[in-house]
Amino acid sequence: MKTYDAVIVGGGIIGGSIALELAQRGLWVAVLDCQELMQEASWAAAGMLSPAPDCPAAIPLVPLASASLAVYAEFVDTVEETSGLETGYRTGGAIEAICHGDAERELSTLVALHRGLGLVCEPLPLDEALKMEPALGRAVRAAAFLTDECWIEPRALAAAVLQAARSAGVELRSGREVVSLVVNGDKCTGVKTSAGETVHAAHVVLAAGCWSSQILGASRYAPTLPVRGQMAALRHSGKPIRHVLRSESGYLVPRNEHAPQTIVVGSTIENAGFEKRVTSGGVERILSAANELVPELEKAEIIETWCGLRPGTPDQLPILGPADVEGLLFATGHYRNGILLAPITAKLIGEWISDRRVSLDWQMFSPLRFADVRADRSATASSL
Ligand SMILES: Cc1cc2nc3c(=O)[nH]c(=O)nc-3n(C[C@H](O)[C@H](O)[C@H](O)COP(=O)(O)OP(=O)(O)OC[C@H]3O[C@@H](n4cnc5c(N)ncnc54)[C@H](O)[C@@H]3O)c2cc1C
């Protein structure tokens, strides 16, 4: 019987990055995906690498996000060297613009909050902001510069991670829908697919994005839910945009440096179930936020629209670490930050599988936090 060291369920950026990490640690790894790999949230993302919290619920995530940003350049080097492909990784910072409300007060709150969390955030006088980004519009009433932020091209990163994983010996198996975990007594020994195949492994890592909760035996650990985000890409021939630009209502991410530029703009945050549909209302909201920040974009050509399903969780924090069943780990629920969090997630899962200890406290992200899974576990095991 063929038994992998690790089977990863889900070939998005999280599953792909973990597979690469484990293969580089010498493990025999397979990734199972129900379709072609990297076609879901990881393909749809904007690619901002921002540890800044976008709401109070995201504040506990800042240390993990900052740790991931700190190792991002090294992660990119490894992926690019192993794959021979580029990822579109860029440094240079983000400008956070305030267009509404009491702008000066909002700015001092933002700067104080970010600094309190250990993030570099400088108030940016408007004349300075305009020197850095001449295309900014008059609606911008105050601004801050987040010097350390970076960005990346998620579709290029996804292709490079897959190629790197393949080169490192990972078996990438598309068209394999996992329907349940295989649990024998106190141990998870593999997964079952919809074709009736059992894939055996010493470790199973569940990384199926917002679909993780649909796999039999997983929902009590990973009650993930889809949160739709709509996006658009514009072809912009005006003053080049050199940084990530964000406001209260939306964001812009430049994909290249010189005119004509491709600018990606987003995004909505919608509870629309698993329905992937771009709507006129959604596109209108993201375009009006973009046009408010950079009015010249009204003349830009819309070259693509799309949407993706973020893996949300009830507390908006990721689900990382071992379950209370030997051999079962979770790496899902990365919500709005999975591109940023991929390197640290892969590192921590790799450390746990190799050494049974991790270099960063991940207790608050444990899959055991959602339910009284300890009490329920024997029931789960016997029902599988
Ligand atoms: C519009 C939008 C903008 C975003 N912008 C950013 C950003 O700027 N920065 C950032 O850091 N993050 C961003 N995100 C979030 C980020 O994209 C996600 O957090 C990340 O991609 C999640 O990766 P994943 O691998 O967990 O999930 P996914 O990429 O969704 O991959 C899950 C995989 O699991 C597979 N799968 C599902 N069910 C099964 C099954 N039963 N059996 C086998 N395989 C299965 C799927 O086919 C899929 O390939 C954005 C997301 C969206 C939608």
The ligand as a Gaussian input file, in Angstrom:
#p B3LYP/6-31G(d) Opt

LIG

0 1
 C      -10.998000      39.319000      -4.592000
 C       -9.959000      38.832000      -3.628000
 C       -8.865000      39.649000      -3.330000
 C       -7.888000      39.197000      -2.439000
 N       -6.791000      39.984000      -2.210000
 C       -5.814000      39.535000      -1.380000
 C       -4.642000      40.312000      -1.173000
 O       -4.489000      41.391000      -1.746000
 N       -3.690000      39.833000      -0.329000
 C       -3.825000      38.631000       0.328000
 O       -2.933000      38.258000       1.084000
 N       -4.924000      37.872000       0.133000
 C       -5.917000      38.296000      -0.690000
 N       -7.050000      37.549000      -0.884000
 C       -7.232000      36.346000      -0.069000
 C       -6.493000      35.168000      -0.653000
 O       -6.736000      35.081000      -2.024000
 C       -6.948000      33.875000       0.047000
 O       -6.860000      34.006000       1.448000
 C       -6.051000      32.707000      -0.382000
 O       -5.978000      32.642000      -1.783000
 C       -6.583000      31.393000       0.173000
 O       -5.808000      30.361000      -0.385000
 P       -6.247000      28.857000      -0.230000
 O       -5.186000      28.047000      -0.856000
 O       -6.605000      28.595000       1.202000
 O       -7.646000      28.763000      -1.003000
 P       -7.976000      28.625000      -2.559000
 O       -7.031000      29.408000      -3.382000
 O       -9.431000      28.915000      -2.694000
 O       -7.698000      27.108000      -2.865000
 C       -8.476000      26.070000      -2.329000
 C       -8.311000      24.878000      -3.251000
 O       -8.979000      23.769000      -2.687000
 C       -9.603000      23.051000      -3.733000
 N      -10.675000      22.244000      -3.166000
 C      -11.853000      22.664000      -2.650000
 N      -12.571000      21.615000      -2.220000
 C      -11.838000      20.510000      -2.456000
 C      -12.042000      19.121000      -2.240000
 N      -13.155000      18.679000      -1.662000
 N      -11.101000      18.243000      -2.639000
 C       -9.946000      18.683000      -3.223000
 N       -9.706000      19.986000      -3.458000
 C      -10.621000      20.890000      -3.055000
 C      -10.086000      24.142000      -4.682000
 O      -10.331000      23.636000      -5.980000
 C       -8.925000      25.110000      -4.630000
 O       -7.970000      24.846000      -5.634000
 C       -8.017000      37.945000      -1.803000
 C       -9.089000      37.120000      -2.127000
 C      -10.047000      37.552000      -3.044000
 C      -11.182000      36.641000      -3.403000

